[in-house]
């Protein structure tokens, strides 16, 4: 069962990393919106 636990842990790591990346992209998008306003420079 240890191999399965390791697999689950790596899935959690991947999901956590993906969430972190998405959060970073969202934060940058919000910065852009704040800078250029809605319907601005896109």
CHARMM internal coordinates of N, CA and C (Angstrom, degrees):
IC EDIT
DIST 1 N 1 CA 1.4714
DIST 1 CA 1 C 1.5253
ANGL 1 N 1 CA 1 C 111.55
DIST 1 C 2 N 1.3159
ANGL 1 CA 1 C 2 N 116.28
DIHE 1 N 1 CA 1 C 2 N -11.97
DIST 2 N 2 CA 1.4647
ANGL 1 C 2 N 2 CA 117.49
DIHE 1 CA 1 C 2 N 2 CA -176.21
DIST 2 CA 2 C 1.5214
ANGL 2 N 2 CA 2 C 111.67
DIHE 1 C 2 N 2 CA 2 C -67.81
DIST 2 C 3 N 1.3327
ANGL 2 CA 2 C 3 N 116.02
DIHE 2 N 2 CA 2 C 3 N -37.24
DIST 3 N 3 CA 1.4658
ANGL 2 C 3 N 3 CA 118.84
DIHE 2 CA 2 C 3 N 3 CA 179.40
DIST 3 CA 3 C 1.5249
ANGL 3 N 3 CA 3 C 110.41
DIHE 2 C 3 N 3 CA 3 C -61.75
DIST 3 C 4 N 1.3354
ANGL 3 CA 3 C 4 N 115.40
DIHE 3 N 3 CA 3 C 4 N -39.93
DIST 4 N 4 CA 1.4634
ANGL 3 C 4 N 4 CA 118.93
DIHE 3 CA 3 C 4 N 4 CA 179.85
DIST 4 CA 4 C 1.5262
ANGL 4 N 4 CA 4 C 110.77
DIHE 3 C 4 N 4 CA 4 C -64.87
DIST 4 C 5 N 1.3342
ANGL 4 CA 4 C 5 N 116.41
DIHE 4 N 4 CA 4 C 5 N -40.88
DIST 5 N 5 CA 1.4648
ANGL 4 C 5 N 5 CA 119.28
DIHE 4 CA 4 C 5 N 5 CA 178.06
DIST 5 CA 5 C 1.5206
ANGL 5 N 5 CA 5 C 110.67
DIHE 4 C 5 N 5 CA 5 C -60.68
DIST 5 C 6 N 1.3217
ANGL 5 CA 5 C 6 N 115.53
DIHE 5 N 5 CA 5 C 6 N -41.07
DIST 6 N 6 CA 1.4555
ANGL 5 C 6 N 6 CA 118.96
DIHE 5 CA 5 C 6 N 6 CA 179.67
DIST 6 CA 6 C 1.5251
ANGL 6 N 6 CA 6 C 110.55
DIHE 5 C 6 N 6 CA 6 C -64.30
DIST 6 C 7 N 1.3392
ANGL 6 CA 6 C 7 N 116.42
DIHE 6 N 6 CA 6 C 7 N -39.32
DIST 7 N 7 CA 1.4632
ANGL 6 C 7 N 7 CA 120.95
DIHE 6 CA 6 C 7 N 7 CA 178.72
DIST 7 CA 7 C 1.5242
ANGL 7 N 7 CA 7 C 110.21
DIHE 6 C 7 N 7 CA 7 C -62.80
DIST 7 C 8 N 1.3347
ANGL 7 CA 7 C 8 N 116.05
DIHE 7 N 7 CA 7 C 8 N -45.45
DIST 8 N 8 CA 1.4656
ANGL 7 C 8 N 8 CA 120.06
DIHE 7 CA 7 C 8 N 8 CA 179.17
DIST 8 CA 8 C 1.5192
ANGL 8 N 8 CA 8 C 110.00
DIHE 7 C 8 N 8 CA 8 C -61.59
DIST 8 C 9 N 1.3199
ANGL 8 CA 8 C 9 N 117.07
DIHE 8 N 8 CA 8 C 9 N -42.39
DIST 9 N 9 CA 1.4638
ANGL 8 C 9 N 9 CA 120.24
DIHE 8 CA 8 C 9 N 9 CA 179.62
DIST 9 CA 9 C 1.5223
ANGL 9 N 9 CA 9 C 111.18
DIHE 8 C 9 N 9 CA 9 C -62.37
DIST 9 C 10 N 1.3286
ANGL 9 CA 9 C 10 N 117.16
DIHE 9 N 9 CA 9 C 10 N -40.05
DIST 10 N 10 CA 1.4588
ANGL 9 C 10 N 10 CA 118.68
DIHE 9 CA 9 C 10 N 10 CA -179.75
DIST 10 CA 10 C 1.5235
ANGL 10 N 10 CA 10 C 110.36
DIHE 9 C 10 N 10 CA 10 C -69.28
DIST 10 C 11 N 1.3454
ANGL 10 CA 10 C 11 N 117.15
DIHE 10 N 10 CA 10 C 11 N -33.74
DIST 11 N 11 CA 1.4667
ANGL 10 C 11 N 11 CA 119.13
DIHE 10 CA 10 C 11 N 11 CA 174.79
DIST 11 CA 11 C 1.5279
ANGL 11 N 11 CA 11 C 110.11
DIHE 10 C 11 N 11 CA 11 C -62.83
DIST 11 C 12 N 1.3440
ANGL 11 CA 11 C 12 N 116.02
DIHE 11 N 11 CA 11 C 12 N -41.76
DIST 12 N 12 CA 1.4642
ANGL 11 C 12 N 12 CA 119.53
DIHE 11 CA 11 C 12 N 12 CA 177.97
DIST 12 CA 12 C 1.5238
ANGL 12 N 12 CA 12 C 110.53
DIHE 11 C 12 N 12 CA 12 C -62.04
DIST 12 C 13 N 1.3269
ANGL 12 CA 12 C 13 N 116.67
DIHE 12 N 12 CA 12 C 13 N -41.84
DIST 13 N 13 CA 1.4660
ANGL 12 C 13 N 13 CA 120.19
DIHE 12 CA 12 C 13 N 13 CA 178.94
DIST 13 CA 13 C 1.5196
ANGL 13 N 13 CA 13 C 110.70
DIHE 12 C 13 N 13 CA 13 C -60.95
DIST 13 C 14 N 1.3400
ANGL 13 CA 13 C 14 N 116.18
DIHE 13 N 13 CA 13 C 14 N -44.02
DIST 14 N 14 CA 1.4654
ANGL 13 C 14 N 14 CA 120.78
DIHE 13 CA 13 C 14 N 14 CA -179.52
DIST 14 CA 14 C 1.5228
ANGL 14 N 14 CA 14 C 110.01
DIHE 13 C 14 N 14 CA 14 C -63.25
DIST 14 C 15 N 1.3364
ANGL 14 CA 14 C 15 N 116.15
DIHE 14 N 14 CA 14 C 15 N -44.72
DIST 15 N 15 CA 1.4662
ANGL 14 C 15 N 15 CA 119.99
DIHE 14 CA 14 C 15 N 15 CA -179.98
DIST 15 CA 15 C 1.5220
ANGL 15 N 15 CA 15 C 110.73
DIHE 14 C 15 N 15 CA 15 C -63.12
DIST 15 C 16 N 1.3298
ANGL 15 CA 15 C 16 N 116.09
DIHE 15 N 15 CA 15 C 16 N -42.43
DIST 16 N 16 CA 1.4597
ANGL 15 C 16 N 16 CA 120.37
DIHE 15 CA 15 C 16 N 16 CA -179.36
DIST 16 CA 16 C 1.5232
ANGL 16 N 16 CA 16 C 110.19
DIHE 15 C 16 N 16 CA 16 C -63.59
DIST 16 C 17 N 1.3330
ANGL 16 CA 16 C 17 N 116.10
DIHE 16 N 16 CA 16 C 17 N -42.52
DIST 17 N 17 CA 1.4524
ANGL 16 C 17 N 17 CA 120.96
DIHE 16 CA 16 C 17 N 17 CA 179.05
DIST 17 CA 17 C 1.5243
ANGL 17 N 17 CA 17 C 110.64
DIHE 16 C 17 N 17 CA 17 C -63.29
DIST 17 C 18 N 1.3406
ANGL 17 CA 17 C 18 N 116.35
DIHE 17 N 17 CA 17 C 18 N -42.66
DIST 18 N 18 CA 1.4646
ANGL 17 C 18 N 18 CA 120.54
DIHE 17 CA 17 C 18 N 18 CA 179.90
DIST 18 CA 18 C 1.5295
ANGL 18 N 18 CA 18 C 110.15
DIHE 17 C 18 N 18 CA 18 C -63.40
DIST 18 C 19 N 1.3352
ANGL 18 CA 18 C 19 N 116.00
DIHE 18 N 18 CA 18 C 19 N -41.40
DIST 19 N 19 CA 1.4658
ANGL 18 C 19 N 19 CA 119.82
DIHE 18 CA 18 C 19 N 19 CA 178.53
DIST 19 CA 19 C 1.5198
ANGL 19 N 19 CA 19 C 110.43
DIHE 18 C 19 N 19 CA 19 C -62.79
DIST 19 C 20 N 1.3320
ANGL 19 CA 19 C 20 N 116.15
DIHE 19 N 19 CA 19 C 20 N -42.56
DIST 20 N 20 CA 1.4621
ANGL 19 C 20 N 20 CA 120.34
DIHE 19 CA 19 C 20 N 20 CA -179.37
DIST 20 CA 20 C 1.5287
ANGL 20 N 20 CA 20 C 110.36
DIHE 19 C 20 N 20 CA 20 C -63.17
DIST 20 C 21 N 1.3548
ANGL 20 CA 20 C 21 N 115.87
DIHE 20 N 20 CA 20 C 21 N -43.69
DIST 21 N 21 CA 1.4616
ANGL 20 C 21 N 21 CA 119.98
DIHE 20 CA 20 C 21 N 21 CA 178.41
DIST 21 CA 21 C 1.5279
ANGL 21 N 21 CA 21 C 110.62
DIHE 20 C 21 N 21 CA 21 C -61.62
DIST 21 C 22 N 1.3361
ANGL 21 CA 21 C 22 N 116.28
DIHE 21 N 21 CA 21 C 22 N -44.53
DIST 22 N 22 CA 1.4607
ANGL 21 C 22 N 22 CA 120.33
DIHE 21 CA 21 C 22 N 22 CA 179.84
DIST 22 CA 22 C 1.5246
ANGL 22 N 22 CA 22 C 110.44
DIHE 21 C 22 N 22 CA 22 C -61.95
DIST 22 C 23 N 1.3183
ANGL 22 CA 22 C 23 N 116.71
DIHE 22 N 22 CA 22 C 23 N -40.80
DIST 23 N 23 CA 1.4520
ANGL 22 C 23 N 23 CA 120.81
DIHE 22 CA 22 C 23 N 23 CA 178.66
DIST 23 CA 23 C 1.5192
ANGL 23 N 23 CA 23 C 111.30
DIHE 22 C 23 N 23 CA 23 C -62.24
DIST 23 C 24 N 1.3401
ANGL 23 CA 23 C 24 N 115.78
DIHE 23 N 23 CA 23 C 24 N -40.18
DIST 24 N 24 CA 1.4651
ANGL 23 C 24 N 24 CA 120.25
DIHE 23 CA 23 C 24 N 24 CA 178.68
DIST 24 CA 24 C 1.5297
ANGL 24 N 24 CA 24 C 110.46
DIHE 23 C 24 N 24 CA 24 C -63.71
DIST 24 C 25 N 1.3433
ANGL 24 CA 24 C 25 N 115.85
DIHE 24 N 24 CA 24 C 25 N -45.14
DIST 25 N 25 CA 1.4654
ANGL 24 C 25 N 25 CA 120.65
DIHE 24 CA 24 C 25 N 25 CA -179.90
DIST 25 CA 25 C 1.5265
ANGL 25 N 25 CA 25 C 110.04
DIHE 24 C 25 N 25 CA 25 C -62.90
DIST 25 C 26 N 1.3362
ANGL 25 CA 25 C 26 N 115.75
DIHE 25 N 25 CA 25 C 26 N -42.44
DIST 26 N 26 CA 1.4703
ANGL 25 C 26 N 26 CA 119.94
DIHE 25 CA 25 C 26 N 26 CA 179.12
DIST 26 CA 26 C 1.5237
ANGL 26 N 26 CA 26 C 110.56
DIHE 25 C 26 N 26 CA 26 C -61.75
DIST 26 C 27 N 1.3275
ANGL 26 CA 26 C 27 N 116.23
DIHE 26 N 26 CA 26 C 27 N -43.90
DIST 27 N 27 CA 1.4615
ANGL 26 C 27 N 27 CA 120.01
DIHE 26 CA 26 C 27 N 27 CA -179.34
DIST 27 CA 27 C 1.5208
ANGL 27 N 27 CA 27 C 110.48
DIHE 26 C 27 N 27 CA 27 C -62.06
DIST 27 C 28 N 1.3337
ANGL 27 CA 27 C 28 N 116.63
DIHE 27 N 27 CA 27 C 28 N -41.29
DIST 28 N 28 CA 1.4627
ANGL 27 C 28 N 28 CA 120.13
DIHE 27 CA 27 C 28 N 28 CA 179.08
DIST 28 CA 28 C 1.5197
ANGL 28 N 28 CA 28 C 110.49
DIHE 27 C 28 N 28 CA 28 C -66.44
DIST 28 C 29 N 1.3273
ANGL 28 CA 28 C 29 N 117.01
DIHE 28 N 28 CA 28 C 29 N -39.71
DIST 29 N 29 CA 1.4676
ANGL 28 C 29 N 29 CA 120.60
DIHE 28 CA 28 C 29 N 29 CA 178.49
DIST 29 CA 29 C 1.5220
ANGL 29 N 29 CA 29 C 110.29
DIHE 28 C 29 N 29 CA 29 C -63.25
DIST 29 C 30 N 1.3338
ANGL 29 CA 29 C 30 N 116.85
DIHE 29 N 29 CA 29 C 30 N -39.70
DIST 30 N 30 CA 1.4582
ANGL 29 C 30 N 30 CA 120.10
DIHE 29 CA 29 C 30 N 30 CA 178.95
DIST 30 CA 30 C 1.5276
ANGL 30 N 30 CA 30 C 110.28
DIHE 29 C 30 N 30 CA 30 C -66.51
DIST 30 C 31 N 1.3213
ANGL 30 CA 30 C 31 N 116.44
DIHE 30 N 30 CA 30 C 31 N -37.56
DIST 31 N 31 CA 1.4644
ANGL 30 C 31 N 31 CA 119.48
DIHE 30 CA 30 C 31 N 31 CA 176.46
DIST 31 CA 31 C 1.5204
ANGL 31 N 31 CA 31 C 110.00
DIHE 30 C 31 N 31 CA 31 C -61.48
DIST 31 C 32 N 1.3389
ANGL 31 CA 31 C 32 N 116.44
DIHE 31 N 31 CA 31 C 32 N -42.96
DIST 32 N 32 CA 1.4661
ANGL 31 C 32 N 32 CA 120.42
DIHE 31 CA 31 C 32 N 32 CA 178.67
DIST 32 CA 32 C 1.5220
ANGL 32 N 32 CA 32 C 110.57
DIHE 31 C 32 N 32 CA 32 C -61.63
DIST 32 C 33 N 1.3396
ANGL 32 CA 32 C 33 N 116.21
DIHE 32 N 32 CA 32 C 33 N -43.66
DIST 33 N 33 CA 1.4582
ANGL 32 C 33 N 33 CA 119.91
DIHE 32 CA 32 C 33 N 33 CA 179.77
DIST 33 CA 33 C 1.5266
ANGL 33 N 33 CA 33 C 110.25
DIHE 32 C 33 N 33 CA 33 C -61.38
DIST 33 C 34 N 1.3212
ANGL 33 CA 33 C 34 N 115.67
DIHE 33 N 33 CA 33 C 34 N -41.84
DIST 34 N 34 CA 1.4649
ANGL 33 C 34 N 34 CA 119.74
DIHE 33 CA 33 C 34 N 34 CA -179.40
DIST 34 CA 34 C 1.5249
ANGL 34 N 34 CA 34 C 109.94
DIHE 33 C 34 N 34 CA 34 C -65.24
DIST 34 C 35 N 1.3379
ANGL 34 CA 34 C 35 N 115.78
DIHE 34 N 34 CA 34 C 35 N -34.72
DIST 35 N 35 CA 1.4541
ANGL 34 C 35 N 35 CA 119.58
DIHE 34 CA 34 C 35 N 35 CA -177.22
DIST 35 CA 35 C 1.5315
ANGL 35 N 35 CA 35 C 111.92
DIHE 34 C 35 N 35 CA 35 C -75.28
DIST 35 C 36 N 1.3464
ANGL 35 CA 35 C 36 N 115.40
DIHE 35 N 35 CA 35 C 36 N -47.77
DIST 36 N 36 CA 1.4586
ANGL 35 C 36 N 36 CA 118.86
DIHE 35 CA 35 C 36 N 36 CA -172.33
DIST 36 CA 36 C 1.5238
ANGL 36 N 36 CA 36 C 112.92
DIHE 35 C 36 N 36 CA 36 C -102.05
DIST 36 C 37 N 1.3193
ANGL 36 CA 36 C 37 N 117.15
DIHE 36 N 36 CA 36 C 37 N -12.24
DIST 37 N 37 CA 1.4567
ANGL 36 C 37 N 37 CA 120.25
DIHE 36 CA 36 C 37 N 37 CA -177.57
DIST 37 CA 37 C 1.5177
ANGL 37 N 37 CA 37 C 111.07
DIHE 36 C 37 N 37 CA 37 C 79.24
DIST 37 C 38 N 1.3245
ANGL 37 CA 37 C 38 N 117.32
DIHE 37 N 37 CA 37 C 38 N 163.51
DIST 38 N 38 CA 1.4724
ANGL 37 C 38 N 38 CA 120.88
DIHE 37 CA 37 C 38 N 38 CA 179.63
DIST 38 CA 38 C 1.5208
ANGL 38 N 38 CA 38 C 110.55
DIHE 37 C 38 N 38 CA 38 C -63.92
DIST 38 C 39 N 1.3182
ANGL 38 CA 38 C 39 N 116.65
DIHE 38 N 38 CA 38 C 39 N 141.60
DIST 39 N 39 CA 1.4610
ANGL 38 C 39 N 39 CA 121.11
DIHE 38 CA 38 C 39 N 39 CA -179.69
DIST 39 CA 39 C 1.5089
ANGL 39 N 39 CA 39 C 111.76
DIHE 38 C 39 N 39 CA 39 C 66.22
DIST 39 C 40 N 1.3132
ANGL 39 CA 39 C 40 N 115.65
DIHE 39 N 39 CA 39 C 40 N 24.90
DIST 40 N 40 CA 1.4592
ANGL 39 C 40 N 40 CA 119.84
DIHE 39 CA 39 C 40 N 40 CA -178.23
DIST 40 CA 40 C 1.5087
ANGL 40 N 40 CA 40 C 112.09
DIHE 39 C 40 N 40 CA 40 C -89.15
DIST 40 C 41 N 1.3224
ANGL 40 CA 40 C 41 N 115.25
DIHE 40 N 40 CA 40 C 41 N -122.56
DIST 41 N 41 CA 1.4687
ANGL 40 C 41 N 41 CA 121.61
DIHE 40 CA 40 C 41 N 41 CA -170.59
DIST 41 CA 41 C 1.5210
ANGL 41 N 41 CA 41 C 110.67
DIHE 40 C 41 N 41 CA 41 C -89.89
DIST 41 C 42 N 1.3580
ANGL 41 CA 41 C 42 N 117.44
DIHE 41 N 41 CA 41 C 42 N 78.60
DIST 42 N 42 CA 1.4539
ANGL 41 C 42 N 42 CA 119.13
DIHE 41 CA 41 C 42 N 42 CA 178.97
DIST 42 CA 42 C 1.5130
ANGL 42 N 42 CA 42 C 111.50
DIHE 41 C 42 N 42 CA 42 C -125.90
END
COOR INIT
IC SEED 1 N 1 CA 1 C
IC BUILD
